[in-house]
Amino acid sequence: MLLRLLASLVIGALSGAVANKIMNGNPKGFFQNAFLGIIGGLVGGFLGDLIGIGGGWISGILLAIAGSCLEV
């Protein structure tokens, strides 16, 4: 459980950083990117469930990036 939580934080931070680069946002720190990515993962996961996409690591990362882009 702890390993999964840590993996989610790292994936959230990476997806937040990628979304920040895609959207040409202001440079943010690790914790802001992690927060952005985690919230983006929730938003992307919710939208993915609505349209029937998701279920794997790759789709989870892509949905987290897409959700983070919506927030930036």
Backbone as ProteinMPNN parsed JSONL, in Angstrom:
{"seq_chain_A": "MLLRLLASLVIGALSGAVANKIMNGNPKGFFQNAFLGIIGGLVGGFLGDLIGIGGGWISGILLAIAGSCLEV", "coords_chain_A": {"N_chain_A": [[0.822, -1.191, 0.0], [1.913, 1.267, 0.809], [3.948, 1.499, -1.051], [2.481, 1.728, -3.405], [1.225, 4.179, -2.939], [3.451, 5.887, -2.878], [4.322, 5.507, -5.511], [2.158, 6.623, -6.86], [2.421, 9.284, -6.079], [4.871, 9.956, -7.294], [4.272, 9.506, -10.012], [2.226, 11.367, -10.224], [3.669, 13.747, -9.788], [5.371, 13.709, -12.008], [3.509, 13.733, -14.134], [2.284, 16.164, -13.641], [4.452, 17.898, -14.089], [4.945, 17.383, -16.806], [2.507, 18.234, -17.91], [2.659, 20.927, -17.246], [4.796, 21.726, -18.861], [3.706, 21.184, -21.404], [1.573, 22.973, -21.528], [2.885, 25.364, -21.38], [3.228, 26.709, -18.907], [4.034, 28.661, -15.937], [7.192, 28.007, -14.349], [7.102, 25.552, -11.838], [7.454, 24.195, -8.507], [8.466, 20.974, -7.127], [6.468, 20.036, -5.299], [4.2, 21.517, -5.99], [3.848, 20.648, -8.633], [3.41, 17.931, -8.112], [1.014, 18.029, -6.638], [-0.65, 19.19, -8.575], [-0.523, 17.161, -10.513], [-1.645, 14.967, -9.108], [-4.266, 15.844, -8.569], [-4.965, 16.219, -11.207], [-4.823, 13.571, -12.053], [-7.005, 12.505, -10.682], [-9.107, 13.974, -11.855], [-8.727, 13.292, -14.577], [-9.005, 10.5, -14.386], [-11.667, 10.291, -13.544], [-13.003, 11.428, -15.76], [-12.119, 9.627, -17.685], [-13.323, 7.258, -16.803], [-15.966, 7.94, -17.279], [-16.116, 7.958, -20.069], [-15.219, 5.476, -20.686], [-12.489, 4.763, -20.788], [-9.372, 3.572, -19.624], [-7.716, 1.759, -16.922], [-5.138, 0.743, -17.0], [-1.552, 1.206, -16.444], [-0.333, 2.893, -18.361], [-2.516, 4.184, -19.608], [-3.486, 5.424, -17.322], [-1.427, 7.23, -16.703], [-1.481, 8.844, -19.004], [-4.095, 9.854, -18.803], [-3.832, 11.26, -16.405], [-2.017, 13.237, -17.18], [-3.571, 14.537, -19.13], [-5.721, 15.409, -17.52], [-4.312, 17.123, -15.826], [-3.497, 19.033, -17.648], [-5.913, 20.249, -18.143], [-6.215, 21.663, -15.82], [-4.152, 23.506, -15.718]], "CA_chain_A": [[0.0, 0.0, 0.0], [2.799, 2.422, 0.872], [4.641, 1.564, -2.334], [1.522, 2.243, -4.392], [1.055, 5.595, -2.649], [4.66, 6.566, -3.352], [4.297, 5.471, -6.975], [1.158, 7.6, -7.291], [2.998, 10.617, -5.898], [5.891, 10.171, -8.324], [3.561, 9.634, -11.288], [1.541, 12.655, -10.163], [4.649, 14.812, -9.975], [5.821, 13.679, -13.405], [2.436, 14.163, -15.024], [2.13, 17.606, -13.425], [5.561, 18.576, -14.76], [4.715, 17.263, -18.25], [1.383, 19.115, -18.25], [3.153, 22.292, -17.142], [5.597, 21.965, -20.067], [2.818, 21.181, -22.569], [0.739, 24.172, -21.509], [3.78, 26.527, -21.249], [2.941, 27.405, -17.663], [5.175, 29.143, -15.175], [7.882, 26.912, -13.656], [6.606, 25.273, -10.491], [8.282, 23.276, -7.759], [8.076, 19.562, -7.078], [5.218, 19.815, -4.58], [3.099, 22.057, -6.789], [3.635, 19.725, -9.747], [2.825, 16.703, -7.57], [-0.383, 18.325, -6.321], [-1.322, 19.364, -9.852], [-0.637, 15.849, -11.141], [-2.574, 14.116, -8.364], [-5.613, 16.333, -8.864], [-5.171, 15.903, -12.62], [-5.108, 12.144, -12.133], [-8.391, 12.305, -10.249], [-9.994, 14.517, -12.889], [-8.581, 12.453, -15.762], [-9.589, 9.191, -14.097], [-13.12, 10.443, -13.539], [-13.45, 11.597, -17.142], [-11.847, 8.367, -18.373], [-14.377, 6.313, -16.434], [-17.212, 8.345, -17.932], [-16.125, 7.595, -21.486], [-14.829, 4.075, -20.828], [-11.051, 4.599, -21.029], [-8.606, 3.42, -18.392], [-7.497, 0.415, -16.458], [-3.728, 0.355, -16.99], [-0.592, 2.242, -16.045], [-0.121, 3.851, -19.45], [-3.71, 5.021, -19.728], [-3.557, 6.234, -16.118], [-0.487, 8.343, -16.844], [-2.001, 9.747, -20.032], [-5.266, 10.545, -18.258], [-3.345, 12.218, -15.414], [-1.465, 14.371, -17.931], [-4.697, 15.253, -19.734], [-6.428, 16.099, -16.445], [-3.46, 18.224, -15.362], [-3.554, 20.085, -18.672], [-7.175, 20.971, -17.939], [-6.084, 22.508, -14.638], [-3.133, 24.554, -15.893]], "C_chain_A": [[0.865, 1.253, 0.0], [3.546, 2.599, -0.447], [3.732, 2.126, -3.419], [1.285, 3.738, -4.191], [2.257, 6.393, -3.141], [4.712, 6.594, -4.875], [3.294, 6.484, -7.514], [1.68, 9.024, -7.146], [4.032, 10.931, -6.969], [5.241, 10.35, -9.688], [2.818, 10.963, -11.334], [2.491, 13.811, -10.4], [5.118, 14.871, -11.424], [4.736, 14.163, -14.36], [2.146, 15.65, -14.848], [3.216, 18.396, -14.126], [5.372, 18.538, -16.278], [3.584, 18.194, -18.682], [1.815, 20.576, -18.206], [3.978, 22.659, -18.374], [4.714, 22.052, -21.316], [2.053, 22.495, -22.663], [1.558, 25.461, -21.38], [3.452, 27.372, -20.021], [4.21, 27.917, -17.014], [5.857, 27.966, -14.493], [7.381, 26.775, -12.217], [7.551, 24.297, -9.819], [7.716, 21.868, -7.758], [6.711, 19.383, -6.438], [4.018, 20.39, -5.328], [2.8, 21.161, -7.986], [2.986, 18.433, -9.271], [1.342, 16.915, -7.267], [-1.2, 18.46, -7.601], [-1.541, 18.022, -10.544], [-1.613, 14.927, -10.448], [-4.014, 14.546, -8.627], [-5.955, 16.053, -10.326], [-5.475, 14.433, -12.837], [-6.531, 11.823, -11.714], [-9.374, 12.78, -11.31], [-9.945, 13.641, -14.143], [-9.183, 11.076, -15.569], [-11.107, 9.226, -14.107], [-13.654, 10.569, -14.961], [-13.217, 10.327, -17.96], [-12.894, 7.314, -18.064], [-15.7, 6.648, -17.12], [-17.27, 7.899, -19.387], [-15.591, 6.195, -21.75], [-13.37, 3.848, -21.163], [-10.375, 4.414, -19.683], [-8.371, 1.968, -18.06], [-6.05, -0.004, -16.388], [-2.834, 1.516, -16.588], [-0.449, 3.311, -17.112], [-1.328, 4.768, -19.586], [-3.88, 5.904, -18.502], [-2.638, 7.445, -16.186], [-1.001, 9.345, -17.873], [-3.226, 10.514, -19.55], [-4.862, 11.566, -17.202], [-2.759, 13.446, -16.095], [-2.59, 15.209, -18.541], [-5.477, 16.027, -18.674], [-5.632, 17.278, -15.91], [-3.453, 19.361, -16.364], [-4.843, 20.888, -18.539], [-7.072, 21.96, -16.777], [-5.119, 23.663, -14.821], [-3.74, 25.685, -16.607]], "O_chain_A": [[0.581, 2.201, -0.732], [3.752, 3.724, -0.902], [4.173, 2.912, -4.257], [1.157, 4.481, -5.163], [2.098, 7.452, -3.749], [5.106, 7.601, -5.463], [3.559, 7.136, -8.524], [1.413, 9.876, -7.994], [4.068, 12.044, -7.494], [5.617, 11.249, -10.441], [2.785, 11.616, -12.377], [2.165, 14.749, -11.128], [5.246, 15.952, -11.998], [5.017, 14.918, -15.291], [1.796, 16.327, -15.816], [2.943, 19.451, -14.699], [5.607, 19.536, -16.96], [3.693, 18.868, -19.706], [1.383, 21.377, -19.036], [3.874, 23.777, -18.878], [4.946, 22.894, -22.184], [1.905, 23.061, -23.746], [0.98, 26.543, -21.281], [3.406, 28.6, -20.094], [5.317, 27.645, -17.478], [5.183, 27.016, -14.095], [7.257, 27.759, -11.487], [8.357, 23.646, -10.483], [6.646, 21.601, -8.305], [5.873, 18.655, -6.971], [2.934, 19.808, -5.298], [1.636, 20.936, -8.319], [2.109, 17.894, -9.947], [0.512, 16.071, -7.603], [-2.3, 17.918, -7.706], [-2.612, 17.771, -11.096], [-2.336, 14.181, -11.107], [-4.88, 13.708, -8.878], [-7.088, 15.694, -10.649], [-6.282, 14.079, -13.696], [-7.186, 10.971, -12.315], [-10.344, 12.092, -11.63], [-10.983, 13.288, -14.703], [-9.805, 10.536, -16.484], [-11.757, 8.311, -14.613], [-14.626, 9.911, -15.331], [-14.022, 9.988, -18.828], [-13.309, 6.564, -18.947], [-16.458, 5.754, -17.496], [-18.327, 7.51, -19.885], [-15.515, 5.767, -22.902], [-13.036, 2.83, -21.77], [-10.772, 5.04, -18.7], [-8.765, 1.066, -18.799], [-5.745, -1.024, -15.77], [-3.288, 2.647, -16.415], [-0.444, 4.503, -16.805], [-1.181, 5.987, -19.67], [-4.372, 7.026, -18.621], [-3.012, 8.546, -15.782], [-0.961, 10.553, -17.642], [-3.376, 11.697, -19.855], [-5.477, 12.628, -17.105], [-2.975, 14.57, -15.643], [-2.563, 16.438, -18.476], [-5.856, 17.177, -18.902], [-6.204, 18.315, -15.576], [-3.408, 20.529, -15.977], [-4.85, 22.091, -18.8], [-7.766, 22.976, -16.758], [-5.248, 24.69, -14.155], [-3.068, 26.683, -16.866]]}, "name": "protein", "num_of_chains": 1, "seq": "MLLRLLASLVIGALSGAVANKIMNGNPKGFFQNAFLGIIGGLVGGFLGDLIGIGGGWISGILLAIAGSCLEV"}
